Structure formats: structure tokens, C-alpha cells
Amino acid sequence: MTMLDLQEKFNAFFHNRWLVFVCAMWVQSCAGIGYLFGSISPVIKSTMGYNQRQVALLGVAKDLGDSIGFIAGSLCEVFPIWGLMLIGVVQNFVGYGVVWLVVTQKLPSLPLWVLCLCIFVGTNGETYFNTGALVSCVQNFPKNRGPIVGILKGFAGLSGAILTQIYTMLNAPDASALVFMVAVGPSMVVIALMFIVRPVGGHKQNRPSDNSSFLFTFSLCLVLAAYLLGVLLLQDLVDLSQALVTFLTVVLIIIILFPVLIPIVLVFFSGPVAVAVAAPSEEAFLLGPRKQDGEEEVILSEVEDEKPEEVDTLPAAERHKRIAHLQAQLFQAAAEGAVRVKKRKPRRGEDFTLRQALVKADFWLIFVSLVLASGSGLTIIDNMGQMCESLGYDDTSIFVSMVSIWNFLGRVGGGYISESIVSKYAFPRPVSMAIFQVLMAVGLIYYALAWPAAIYIVSILTGLGYGAHWAIVPAAASELFGLKSFGALYNFLTLSSSIGTLLFNEVIASGIYDHYADLQSGLKQQRSLAAMAAGLALGEDESLSCSGSICYSLTCAILAGLCLIAVVLSLILVHRTKRVYANLYGTSQG
């Protein structure tokens, strides 16, 4: 191989869409920093002397930063991908960097609202990472959007567990080092990769081996989740030496780096130019229709009036062909003045704008169901560190990481199960949302009853249920309201988690926790007075905290009831959308 051939190979490697995808996976593996709030909130609480209600406000700021992504979505059309990610790096570094300086007392104590702002800014940086990675890969893999989004969002869900394991390997002397790693780690990774993650005309790089590459990647994701779960359980059950922890973390990093073999093999070890270039007509389909400025698609309302009833029972391809023919005839009649052309409002399954969707009951059924169920799940995730401390666990990061792992499996499993339901049975996708909401309710009730291993059950089922929502809802929204304004619709729906956790964390969880903490504090004061009367020495003054399952049992019971209400709303949506899914997927059965 000559130097010129080698240079061409490296150029092809740098422009290979699989390299972009793998680097996007690495970006996502450190982009879910919001999931680490349960691990860093205890050190913020103890250092600043906050009560649980104040910590809950920090959690709400984090959730708002994680949910407000429309700014990143808008800037994506103006800035290059590397510029978008650089904005995220600055926000992440500055936001969590200030929090670290305050926690380590290198800066004087700041008001609560300033820390809320810092956490909001720092967490909002990950929306720029997510947007850059997803936009680049969806454009590069227009025929494989489902697997691409599922895998990338799955890595975002795993990022909390990955960063926690790396932090464990570093064996930092104090918990504040985790805040430092959150500020610096993602920034370093994204700066190293931001010039690689970009659109590279991937729609022209289709290969017959793509299915095998996706299967390999998906298998690695499951191996990664299983390995992380095994490592976390091992660390929880056995006192491991630091050398063994370091070895386990190195193996984890190797598994994460392993997918880079795909572009290496495709570029350096595959046959010459085994690329299937899309035909012009197919390329136009993949990239979407090109419309002139000011041009709008006209849908004739008369089509609904003129088409025969049997058209709706035809296979999808034949039905679209008959409707297109009828619409062409109506256009011709309109040109001759025989009919008056008018636009009609979109129906389920057609393209909606955000304004049009906001007046539809189906959209609000999805939104309110998300507020209740996803908000409940995020409330538990945000309070996981406090829940573990109240039960007497010293290392809360293990359970926070477990939630991240089950969150990942929920996203993968939710997408797979919902896709199987709609493709095999033509049943509405929201039924799978109802299934996972029932699982969340079961886990919350289990904890509320203080049964054995309750913290394990609630972390598993909450992680699964919360993650599944964000694999199911985007697909359902695109099916019911189209893809024309999908970005605006999706970003609006993501606000549901923040609204839910604002209500449930501040009003329910924190209020109940502080109530029982006050009761226990009163009992401690009585015991202290009795000890003073008896001439016994007193221990050091402790901050206001609650101990025992009672701290969150009532909260979990209330959240379980809210999840069951969400189930009812999801089933109402299932009933309302049966015909839409029958039209979309009914012909694929059998």
C-alpha cells in the first residue's frame, strides 16, 4: 500500500458515517450528567446546610436545564455541529465548575438561586451534545433512524453509571471530586470529538453489511449494560481492592471503545468501494422533499367527500395510489373552475404544526400522562441518593448507577416492545406506555409497603419505566402528528418531566421528608435533654435529616397512584387511536 493509498484510506476513515456514529456514542456516554444529580446532591446538601426542600429546588433547576432543548434545536440550523457542541462545553464547564468551587469553599457561599442557575446552565449543556449527536447521525443514517436514536439515547441513559465507575476508579478523597469530574470530564471528551461528529453525506454510504454492524453494536450495548450491572452488584456485595476496581473500570472503557472496530474494518479491511449509492429518486426521498420558498402542500378537503368508502379498506400502497389519482382529478377540475379548492385541518397521522397539535385532545392525553408517570419517575431518580441515605446505605452512587442501567434497558426494551406491538398486531403504541406505567406503580407500591430489598425493586422498575417513556413517546408523537414539526412537538413534550418533578418533588417528596425529619429531630432533642439530665456526653450536632423507610414511603404511595391515573389516560389514548394504527400497520399483519 503506497503512501497515497494510505492517505486516501485515512481520509475515507475520517469521513465514514460509522466513525461519526461511534464518536456520537462516546459523546452520549458522558452527556447524561443530569442522572448523576442523585450522587452529587448529598455533598451539596451537607456542605451548604440545605434542607430537602432546597435540594429539591436544585433538582428542579437540573430538570429544567435537561428539558429546555429548543434553543439548541434552533441554533443547530445556524451553527455548525462543532460550534453547537462548543456552546454545550462552555455551559457544562462554567455551570458545574462554579458549583465545585462553592462546594470546596474556594468561593464564598452563594445564594440558593445562584446555585440553581449554575446547575441549570451546566445541565442545559447536555442538550447541545444530544442535539449535535442526534442530528448528525440521523442525517447520516436516514434509513435507520430507529436503531440510531435508540442506541444514542441508551448511551445517554448509561452515562451516569459510566461516569460513576470512572470516579470510583480514581478513588477521590472526598465526594466533591465527583462534581469536578462532571464539570471537566464531559467537556474534555466533547472537545476531542466535536470536529468528527458531523453530517458526512452518510445517505450515500449504504452497505450490505450495515445490518450486521447494527447487530454488533446492539449486542455490545447489552454486554455493556450487563457488565456494568454485574460490576455494581459486585461492588455492593463484596469489599473490592482498589487494584481490582481499576481493572474492572479499564475493561469497561475497552468495551466502550470496542465499536470503533466497525469503521476500521469497513475502511481498511473491506473490499474496494462496496458502497451502495442511493439513486437520485431514492436520495430525494431520504433527504425529504425540497419546496420553494413560500410553497405549501395543498390537501383538498373534497378528497374525503368524493372517495368511495371501500378505499379505506385497501392496502396502504393501493389506497395512497387511489387517493392521489382522485386528488389529481380534483386539481384538474379546480383549474377548470368546476370545484372550489380549500384546505382542511390535518387529521391523526398527518403533519401537524405545534399550534395545531395543542388543540388536540390526543396531544394533551400524551402530555398529561407524561407529567404524571415520567414526572414521578424523575422524582424518584432525583431523590435516589437521599432514599439510600435514609435507609442507611453509605455508598449511594451504586443505586444511582443502577437506575442509569435500567433506564438504558427501558429505552431499548420499550422501543423493541412497542415496535413489536404495532408491527405484529397493529395495536396503538401507547398501550406499551401503559404497560410500563403499571410496572412503575408496582415498584412504587413495593417501596411504600417497606418490603425486603425495596430500594432494589424501586430502582429497577422506575429506571425501566422512565426510560421506556422516552423510547415510546417520540415514535407515537411522530405517528399521530407527523414529522413536519416533530422537533417542536418533541421539545414541548420533554417539558412534561420538569413540570411533573417540580410539582411532585417540591410539593410532595420534599414536604413529606422535611415533616418526618422535623418529627425525628424533636425526638432527638428530647433524648438530648434526657441525656443532659443524666450527665451523659452529647454527640455532635447533626443536620436536619430523616432516617428509615418512612421518609419516602408515603411519597411512593402517592406517586404510585399518579402512575395509575397515567395508565387510565394512556388507555383512553389507545381507544381513540385504534383506527389510526389500523390504517398505518394493519396491512403489515400476516
C-alpha positions as CSV (number, residue, x, y, z in Angstrom):
1,M,0.0,0.0,0.0
2,T,1.5,3.3,-1.1
3,M,1.5,6.4,0.9
4,L,-1.1,7.9,-1.4
5,D,-3.4,4.9,-0.8
6,L,-2.9,5.2,2.9
7,Q,-3.8,8.8,2.8
8,E,-6.9,8.1,0.9
9,K,-7.9,5.4,3.4
10,F,-7.4,7.8,6.3
11,N,-9.5,10.4,4.5
12,A,-12.2,7.8,3.9
13,F,-12.0,6.8,7.6
14,F,-12.4,10.4,8.8
15,H,-15.5,10.8,6.5
16,N,-17.0,7.4,7.3
17,R,-20.5,7.6,8.8
18,W,-19.9,4.7,11.2
19,L,-16.9,6.6,12.7
20,V,-19.3,9.6,13.3
21,F,-21.8,7.2,14.9
22,V,-19.3,5.7,17.2
23,C,-17.9,9.1,18.2
24,A,-21.5,10.2,18.8
25,M,-21.9,7.2,21.1
26,W,-18.9,8.3,23.1
27,V,-20.3,11.8,23.3
28,Q,-23.6,10.4,24.6
29,S,-21.8,8.2,27.1
30,C,-20.9,11.4,29.1
31,A,-23.9,13.6,28.0
32,G,-26.4,12.3,30.7
33,I,-24.8,14.2,33.5
34,G,-28.3,15.0,34.9
35,Y,-28.6,11.4,36.0
36,L,-25.7,12.0,38.5
37,F,-27.6,14.6,40.5
38,G,-28.7,11.9,43.0
39,S,-25.0,11.3,43.7
40,I,-23.8,14.9,44.0
41,S,-26.9,16.3,45.8
42,P,-25.9,14.8,49.2
43,V,-22.5,16.6,49.2
44,I,-24.2,19.9,48.2
45,K,-26.8,19.5,50.9
46,S,-24.2,18.8,53.7
47,T,-21.8,21.5,52.6
48,M,-24.4,24.2,52.2
49,G,-26.6,23.1,55.1
50,Y,-29.7,22.8,52.9
51,N,-32.9,21.1,53.9
52,Q,-34.6,18.7,51.5
53,R,-36.9,21.4,50.0
54,Q,-33.9,23.4,49.0
55,V,-32.2,20.4,47.5
56,A,-35.4,19.7,45.6
57,L,-35.2,23.2,44.0
58,L,-31.7,22.4,42.8
59,G,-33.2,19.2,41.3
60,V,-35.9,21.2,39.5
61,A,-33.3,23.5,38.1
62,K,-31.4,20.5,36.8
63,D,-34.5,19.0,35.2
64,L,-35.4,22.3,33.5
65,G,-31.9,22.5,32.1
66,D,-32.2,19.0,30.8
67,S,-35.6,19.6,29.2
68,I,-35.3,23.0,27.5
69,G,-33.7,22.0,24.3
70,F,-35.4,24.2,21.8
71,I,-32.6,26.8,21.9
72,A,-30.1,24.1,20.8
73,G,-32.5,22.9,18.2
74,S,-32.9,26.4,16.8
75,L,-29.1,27.1,16.8
76,C,-28.5,23.8,15.0
77,E,-29.8,25.4,11.8
78,V,-27.4,28.4,12.2
79,F,-24.2,27.0,13.7
80,P,-22.0,24.1,12.5
81,I,-22.2,21.0,14.7
82,W,-18.8,21.7,16.3
83,G,-20.0,25.2,17.2
84,L,-23.1,23.8,18.8
85,M,-21.1,21.4,20.9
86,L,-18.7,24.1,21.9
87,I,-21.5,26.1,23.4
88,G,-22.5,23.0,25.4
89,V,-18.9,22.6,26.6
90,V,-18.8,26.1,27.9
91,Q,-22.1,25.8,29.7
92,N,-21.2,22.5,31.2
93,F,-17.8,23.6,32.4
94,V,-18.9,27.0,33.8
95,G,-22.1,25.8,35.4
96,Y,-20.7,22.8,37.3
97,G,-17.3,24.4,37.7
98,V,-18.9,27.2,39.9
99,V,-20.8,24.5,41.8
100,W,-17.5,22.7,42.5
101,L,-15.8,25.9,43.6
102,V,-18.6,26.7,46.1
103,V,-18.8,23.1,47.4
104,T,-15.0,23.0,48.0
105,Q,-15.3,26.5,49.6
106,K,-12.9,28.0,47.1
107,L,-15.6,30.6,46.5
108,P,-17.8,32.1,49.3
109,S,-21.3,30.6,49.8
110,L,-23.7,31.8,47.1
111,P,-27.4,32.3,47.4
112,L,-29.6,29.3,46.5
113,W,-30.9,30.9,43.3
114,V,-27.3,31.4,42.0
115,L,-26.6,27.6,42.5
116,C,-29.9,26.8,40.8
117,L,-28.9,29.0,37.9
118,C,-25.4,27.3,37.7
119,I,-26.9,23.8,37.8
120,F,-29.5,24.8,35.1
121,V,-26.7,26.2,32.8
122,G,-24.4,23.2,33.4
123,T,-27.1,20.6,32.8
124,N,-28.5,22.5,29.8
125,G,-25.1,22.0,28.1
126,E,-26.0,18.4,27.5
127,T,-28.9,19.4,25.3
128,Y,-26.3,20.7,22.8
129,F,-24.4,17.4,23.0
130,N,-27.6,15.5,22.4
131,T,-28.7,17.7,19.5
132,G,-25.4,17.6,17.7
133,A,-25.1,13.8,18.0
134,L,-28.7,13.0,17.0
135,V,-28.9,15.5,14.1
136,S,-25.6,14.3,12.7
137,C,-26.4,10.6,12.9
138,V,-30.0,10.8,11.7
139,Q,-28.8,12.7,8.6
140,N,-26.1,10.1,8.1
141,F,-28.4,7.1,8.6
142,P,-31.8,8.3,7.2
143,K,-32.9,4.7,6.7
144,N,-32.1,3.6,10.2
145,R,-33.4,6.3,12.4
146,G,-35.0,3.9,14.9
147,P,-31.8,2.0,15.8
148,I,-29.7,5.1,15.7
149,V,-31.9,7.1,18.1
150,G,-32.4,4.1,20.4
151,I,-28.7,3.4,20.8
152,L,-27.7,7.0,21.2
153,K,-30.4,7.7,23.8
154,G,-29.4,4.4,25.5
155,F,-25.8,5.5,25.9
156,A,-27.1,8.8,27.4
157,G,-29.0,6.8,29.9
158,L,-25.9,4.7,30.8
159,S,-23.7,7.8,31.2
160,G,-24.4,8.1,34.9
161,A,-23.2,4.6,35.6
162,I,-20.2,5.0,33.4
163,L,-19.0,8.3,35.0
164,T,-19.7,6.9,38.5
165,Q,-17.5,3.8,37.8
166,I,-14.7,6.0,36.5
167,Y,-15.0,8.2,39.6
168,T,-14.8,5.1,41.8
169,M,-11.5,4.1,40.0
170,L,-10.0,7.5,40.7
171,N,-10.5,6.8,44.4
172,A,-11.0,10.5,45.2
173,P,-10.6,11.5,48.8
174,D,-13.9,13.4,49.0
175,A,-17.3,13.4,47.3
176,S,-16.8,16.9,45.9
177,A,-14.4,15.4,43.4
178,L,-17.4,13.9,41.6
179,V,-18.7,17.5,41.0
180,F,-15.3,18.3,39.5
181,M,-15.4,15.3,37.2
182,V,-18.9,16.3,36.0
183,A,-17.6,19.7,35.1
184,V,-14.3,18.6,33.4
185,G,-14.9,15.0,32.1
186,P,-17.7,15.6,29.5
187,S,-16.0,18.8,28.4
188,M,-12.8,17.1,27.6
189,V,-14.5,14.2,25.7
190,V,-16.7,16.5,23.6
191,I,-13.8,18.9,22.7
192,A,-11.8,15.9,21.4
193,L,-14.7,14.6,19.2
194,M,-16.6,17.7,18.2
195,F,-14.9,18.0,14.8
196,I,-15.7,14.4,13.9
197,V,-19.4,14.3,14.9
198,R,-21.0,15.9,11.8
199,P,-23.1,15.1,8.7
200,V,-20.8,13.4,6.1
201,G,-23.3,12.6,3.4
202,G,-24.0,9.2,5.0
203,H,-27.1,8.5,2.9
204,K,-24.6,7.7,0.1
205,Q,-22.7,5.2,2.2
206,N,-25.2,2.4,2.4
207,R,-23.6,-1.1,2.6
208,P,-25.0,-4.6,2.6
209,S,-23.1,-5.1,5.9
210,D,-25.0,-2.4,7.7
211,N,-27.4,-4.8,9.3
212,S,-24.5,-6.9,10.7
213,S,-22.9,-3.7,12.0
214,F,-26.1,-2.7,13.8
215,L,-26.4,-6.1,15.3
216,F,-22.8,-6.0,16.5
217,T,-23.4,-2.5,18.1
218,F,-26.7,-3.6,19.7
219,S,-25.1,-6.7,21.2
220,L,-22.2,-4.5,22.6
221,C,-24.8,-2.3,24.2
222,L,-26.4,-5.2,26.0
223,V,-23.0,-6.6,27.0
224,L,-22.1,-3.1,28.4
225,A,-25.3,-2.9,30.4
226,A,-24.9,-6.4,31.8
227,Y,-21.2,-5.8,32.6
228,L,-22.0,-2.6,34.4
229,L,-24.8,-4.2,36.4
230,G,-22.5,-7.1,37.4
231,V,-19.7,-4.7,38.5
232,L,-22.1,-2.6,40.6
233,L,-23.6,-5.6,42.3
234,L,-20.1,-7.0,43.0
235,Q,-19.0,-3.7,44.5
236,D,-22.1,-3.6,46.6
237,L,-21.8,-7.2,48.0
238,V,-18.0,-7.5,48.2
239,D,-15.3,-5.2,49.5
240,L,-13.1,-4.9,46.4
241,S,-9.5,-3.8,46.4
242,Q,-8.6,-0.6,44.6
243,A,-6.5,-2.6,42.1
244,L,-9.5,-4.8,41.2
245,V,-11.7,-1.7,40.8
246,T,-9.2,-0.2,38.5
247,F,-9.1,-3.4,36.4
248,L,-12.9,-3.6,36.1
249,T,-13.0,0.1,35.0
250,V,-10.3,-0.5,32.4
251,V,-12.4,-3.4,31.0
252,L,-15.4,-1.1,30.9
253,I,-13.5,1.5,28.9
254,I,-12.3,-1.1,26.5
255,I,-15.9,-2.3,25.9
256,I,-17.0,1.4,25.2
257,L,-14.1,1.8,22.7
258,F,-14.8,-1.5,21.0
259,P,-17.3,-0.3,18.4
260,V,-14.6,1.7,16.7
261,L,-13.6,-1.6,15.1
262,I,-16.6,-1.2,12.7
263,P,-15.3,1.8,10.8
264,I,-11.7,0.4,10.9
265,V,-12.8,-2.9,9.3
266,L,-15.1,-1.2,6.8
267,V,-12.4,1.2,5.6
268,F,-9.1,-0.7,5.9
269,F,-10.1,-4.3,5.6
270,S,-13.2,-4.4,3.3
271,G,-13.4,-4.8,-0.4
272,P,-12.8,-1.8,-2.7
273,V,-15.7,0.6,-2.8
274,A,-18.5,-1.7,-1.6
275,V,-20.8,1.3,-1.3
276,A,-24.4,1.3,-2.5
277,V,-25.0,4.9,-3.6
278,A,-28.6,5.9,-3.5
279,A,-30.4,6.6,-6.8
280,P,-31.4,10.2,-7.4
281,S,-35.1,9.4,-6.7
282,E,-34.2,7.5,-3.5
283,E,-31.9,10.3,-2.4
284,A,-34.6,12.8,-2.8
285,F,-36.8,10.6,-0.7
286,L,-34.2,10.2,2.0
287,L,-33.4,13.9,2.2
288,G,-37.0,14.9,2.1
289,P,-38.9,17.0,-0.4
290,R,-37.4,20.3,-1.5
291,K,-40.0,23.1,-1.6
292,Q,-39.6,26.6,-3.0
293,D,-39.9,29.5,-0.6
294,G,-43.5,30.2,0.3
295,E,-44.7,26.9,-1.3
296,E,-47.2,24.9,0.8
297,E,-48.6,21.5,0.3
298,V,-52.3,21.7,-0.6
299,I,-54.7,19.0,0.6
300,L,-58.1,19.0,-0.9
301,S,-60.9,18.6,1.6
302,E,-63.1,17.3,-1.3
303,V,-61.0,14.1,-1.4
304,E,-62.7,13.0,1.8
305,D,-66.1,13.7,0.3
306,E,-65.5,12.1,-3.1
307,K,-63.5,9.0,-2.3
308,P,-65.5,5.7,-2.1
309,E,-65.9,4.0,1.3
310,E,-64.0,0.9,0.2
311,V,-60.8,2.9,-0.3
312,D,-60.1,2.8,3.4
313,T,-60.1,-1.0,3.4
314,L,-57.5,-1.3,0.6
315,P,-53.8,-2.0,1.3
316,A,-51.8,1.1,2.1
317,A,-50.0,1.4,-1.3
318,E,-53.2,0.9,-3.3
319,R,-55.1,3.3,-1.0
320,H,-52.5,6.1,-1.5
321,K,-52.5,5.5,-5.2
322,R,-56.3,5.8,-5.5
323,I,-56.4,8.9,-3.3
324,A,-53.5,10.5,-5.3
325,H,-55.4,9.8,-8.6
326,L,-58.6,11.3,-7.1
327,Q,-56.8,14.4,-5.9
328,A,-55.2,14.9,-9.4
329,Q,-58.7,14.8,-10.9
330,L,-59.9,17.4,-8.4
331,F,-56.9,19.6,-9.1
332,Q,-57.8,19.5,-12.8
333,A,-61.5,20.3,-12.0
334,A,-60.4,23.1,-9.8
335,A,-58.3,24.6,-12.6
336,E,-61.4,24.5,-14.8
337,G,-63.5,26.2,-12.1
338,A,-65.7,23.1,-11.5
339,V,-64.8,22.9,-7.8
340,R,-63.5,25.3,-5.2
341,V,-60.3,24.2,-3.6
342,K,-59.9,24.7,0.1
343,K,-57.5,23.4,2.7
344,R,-58.6,21.2,5.6
345,K,-57.2,20.7,9.0
346,P,-54.9,17.8,9.4
347,R,-56.2,14.5,10.8
348,R,-54.5,11.9,13.1
349,G,-51.4,10.5,11.3
350,E,-50.9,13.6,9.1
351,D,-48.5,16.5,9.6
352,F,-49.4,18.9,12.4
353,T,-47.8,22.1,13.5
354,L,-47.3,22.6,17.2
355,R,-50.2,25.1,17.3
356,Q,-52.5,22.6,15.6
357,A,-51.4,19.8,18.0
358,L,-52.0,21.9,21.1
359,V,-55.8,22.0,20.4
360,K,-56.0,18.2,20.1
361,A,-57.1,16.0,23.0
362,D,-54.7,13.2,21.9
363,F,-51.7,15.5,22.4
364,W,-52.8,16.5,25.9
365,L,-53.5,12.9,26.8
366,I,-49.9,12.1,26.0
367,F,-48.6,15.2,27.7
368,V,-50.6,14.8,31.0
369,S,-49.8,11.1,31.1
370,L,-46.1,12.0,30.8
371,V,-46.4,14.6,33.5
372,L,-47.8,12.0,35.9
373,A,-45.7,9.0,35.1
374,S,-42.4,10.5,33.8
375,G,-42.5,13.2,36.5
376,S,-43.0,10.5,39.1
377,G,-40.0,8.5,37.8
378,L,-37.8,11.6,37.7
379,T,-38.8,12.5,41.2
380,I,-37.5,9.1,42.4
381,I,-34.3,9.4,40.4
382,D,-33.6,12.8,41.8
383,N,-34.2,11.6,45.4
384,M,-32.4,8.2,45.0
385,G,-29.3,9.4,46.9
386,Q,-31.5,10.7,49.8
387,M,-33.6,7.5,49.8
388,C,-30.5,5.4,50.1
389,E,-29.1,7.5,52.9
390,S,-32.4,7.3,54.8
391,L,-32.1,3.5,54.6
392,G,-28.6,3.6,56.0
393,Y,-26.6,2.9,52.8
394,D,-23.2,4.6,52.8
395,D,-22.5,4.3,49.0
396,T,-25.5,5.9,47.3
397,S,-23.7,6.0,43.9
398,I,-24.3,2.3,43.3
399,F,-28.1,2.7,43.2
400,V,-27.9,5.9,41.1
401,S,-25.9,3.9,38.6
402,M,-28.3,1.0,38.7
403,V,-31.1,3.4,37.8
404,S,-29.0,4.6,34.8
405,I,-28.5,1.0,33.6
406,W,-32.2,0.1,33.9
407,N,-33.0,3.4,32.3
408,F,-30.9,2.3,29.3
409,L,-32.6,-1.2,29.2
410,G,-36.0,0.5,29.4
411,R,-35.2,2.6,26.4
412,V,-34.0,-0.3,24.4
413,G,-36.8,-2.6,25.6
414,G,-39.5,0.0,25.3
415,G,-38.7,0.7,21.7
416,Y,-38.5,-3.0,20.9
417,I,-41.7,-4.0,22.6
418,S,-43.7,-1.1,21.3
419,E,-42.4,-1.8,17.7
420,S,-43.4,-5.4,18.1
421,I,-46.9,-4.4,19.2
422,V,-47.6,-2.1,16.3
423,S,-46.0,-4.2,13.6
424,K,-47.4,-7.6,14.6
425,Y,-50.8,-6.6,15.9
426,A,-51.4,-3.1,14.6
427,F,-52.3,-2.1,18.1
428,P,-51.7,1.5,19.2
429,R,-48.2,2.2,20.5
430,P,-49.4,3.9,23.7
431,V,-50.5,0.5,25.1
432,S,-46.9,-0.2,25.7
433,M,-46.6,3.1,27.6
434,A,-49.5,1.9,29.9
435,I,-47.6,-1.4,30.5
436,F,-44.5,0.3,31.7
437,Q,-46.6,2.8,33.8
438,V,-48.1,-0.3,35.6
439,L,-44.6,-1.6,36.3
440,M,-43.6,1.8,37.8
441,A,-46.7,1.8,40.0
442,V,-45.8,-1.8,41.2
443,G,-42.3,-0.7,42.2
444,L,-43.5,2.4,44.0
445,I,-46.1,0.4,45.9
446,Y,-43.5,-2.2,46.8
447,Y,-41.3,0.5,48.4
448,A,-44.3,2.2,50.1
449,L,-45.0,-1.1,51.9
450,A,-41.4,-1.3,53.0
451,W,-40.9,-4.9,51.8
452,P,-37.5,-6.5,51.6
453,A,-35.0,-5.2,49.1
454,A,-37.4,-2.3,48.3
455,I,-34.6,0.0,47.2
456,Y,-33.5,-2.5,44.5
457,I,-37.0,-3.1,43.2
458,V,-37.9,0.6,43.0
459,S,-34.7,1.5,41.3
460,I,-35.1,-1.3,38.7
461,L,-38.8,-0.7,37.9
462,T,-38.5,3.1,38.0
463,G,-35.5,3.1,35.7
464,L,-37.2,0.7,33.3
465,G,-40.5,2.7,33.2
466,Y,-38.9,6.1,33.0
467,G,-36.5,5.1,30.2
468,A,-39.2,3.3,28.2
469,H,-41.3,6.5,28.0
470,W,-38.6,8.3,26.0
471,A,-38.4,5.4,23.5
472,I,-42.2,5.1,23.1
473,V,-43.4,8.8,23.1
474,P,-41.3,10.1,20.3
475,A,-42.4,7.3,18.0
476,A,-46.0,7.7,19.0
477,A,-45.9,11.5,18.5
478,S,-44.5,11.1,15.0
479,E,-47.1,8.6,14.1
480,L,-50.1,10.7,15.3
481,F,-48.8,14.2,14.5
482,G,-46.4,13.6,11.6
483,L,-42.8,14.6,11.1
484,K,-43.2,18.1,9.7
485,S,-42.9,19.8,13.2
486,F,-41.5,16.8,15.1
487,G,-38.7,18.8,16.7
488,A,-41.1,21.4,18.2
489,L,-43.6,18.7,19.3
490,Y,-40.9,16.6,21.0
491,N,-39.3,19.5,22.8
492,F,-42.7,20.6,24.1
493,L,-43.3,17.1,25.4
494,T,-40.0,16.9,27.2
495,L,-41.2,19.8,29.4
496,S,-43.6,17.3,31.0
497,S,-40.8,15.7,33.1
498,S,-39.8,19.1,34.5
499,I,-43.3,20.1,35.3
500,G,-44.0,16.8,37.0
501,T,-40.9,16.8,39.1
502,L,-41.4,20.5,40.0
503,L,-44.9,19.6,41.4
504,F,-44.1,16.2,42.9
505,N,-40.6,16.9,44.2
506,E,-41.3,20.3,45.8
507,V,-44.9,19.8,46.9
508,I,-44.9,16.1,47.8
509,A,-41.5,14.4,48.3
510,S,-39.7,17.3,50.0
511,G,-42.6,18.3,52.2
512,I,-43.1,14.8,53.5
513,Y,-39.4,14.3,54.0
514,D,-39.0,17.5,56.0
515,H,-42.1,16.7,58.0
516,Y,-40.7,13.4,59.2
517,A,-37.2,14.9,59.6
518,D,-38.8,17.5,62.0
519,L,-40.5,14.8,64.0
520,Q,-37.3,12.8,64.3
521,S,-35.4,16.0,65.2
522,G,-37.9,16.6,68.0
523,L,-37.4,13.1,69.4
524,K,-33.6,13.6,69.2
525,Q,-33.9,16.9,71.2
526,Q,-36.0,15.1,73.9
527,R,-33.3,12.4,74.1
528,S,-30.6,15.0,74.3
529,L,-32.3,16.8,77.2
530,A,-32.7,13.5,78.9
531,A,-29.0,12.7,78.4
532,M,-28.0,16.1,79.8
533,A,-30.1,15.5,82.8
534,A,-28.4,12.2,83.3
535,G,-24.9,13.8,82.9
536,L,-24.1,11.9,79.6
537,A,-21.9,13.4,76.9
538,L,-23.7,14.6,73.8
539,G,-22.7,13.8,70.2
540,E,-22.0,16.4,67.6
541,D,-24.9,18.4,66.2
542,E,-26.4,16.8,63.1
543,S,-28.1,18.5,60.2
544,L,-31.8,18.0,59.7
545,S,-32.2,14.6,58.1
546,C,-34.7,11.7,58.1
547,S,-34.0,8.0,58.7
548,G,-35.9,4.9,57.8
549,S,-38.3,3.9,55.0
550,I,-41.0,6.2,56.4
551,C,-39.2,9.2,54.8
552,Y,-40.3,8.2,51.3
553,S,-43.0,5.5,51.8
554,L,-45.9,8.0,51.7
555,T,-44.3,9.8,48.7
556,C,-44.0,6.5,46.8
557,A,-47.7,5.6,47.6
558,I,-48.9,8.9,46.2
559,L,-46.7,8.6,43.1
560,A,-48.0,5.1,42.5
561,G,-51.5,6.5,42.5
562,L,-50.4,9.1,39.9
563,C,-48.9,6.4,37.7
564,L,-52.2,4.5,37.8
565,I,-54.0,7.7,36.7
566,A,-51.5,7.9,33.8
567,V,-52.3,4.3,32.9
568,V,-56.0,5.3,32.5
569,L,-55.1,8.3,30.3
570,S,-52.8,6.1,28.1
571,L,-55.6,3.5,27.7
572,I,-58.0,6.3,26.7
573,L,-55.5,7.3,24.1
574,V,-55.2,3.7,22.9
575,H,-59.0,3.6,22.4
576,R,-59.0,6.9,20.5
577,T,-56.2,6.0,18.1
578,K,-57.1,2.4,17.2
579,R,-58.2,3.4,13.7
580,V,-55.0,5.4,13.0
581,Y,-52.8,2.4,13.8
582,A,-55.0,0.0,11.9
583,N,-54.6,2.2,8.8
584,L,-50.8,2.6,9.4
585,Y,-49.9,-1.0,10.3
586,G,-52.9,-3.2,9.6
587,T,-51.8,-4.3,6.2
588,S,-48.5,-5.5,7.5
589,Q,-50.1,-8.3,9.5
590,G,-50.0,-11.8,8.4
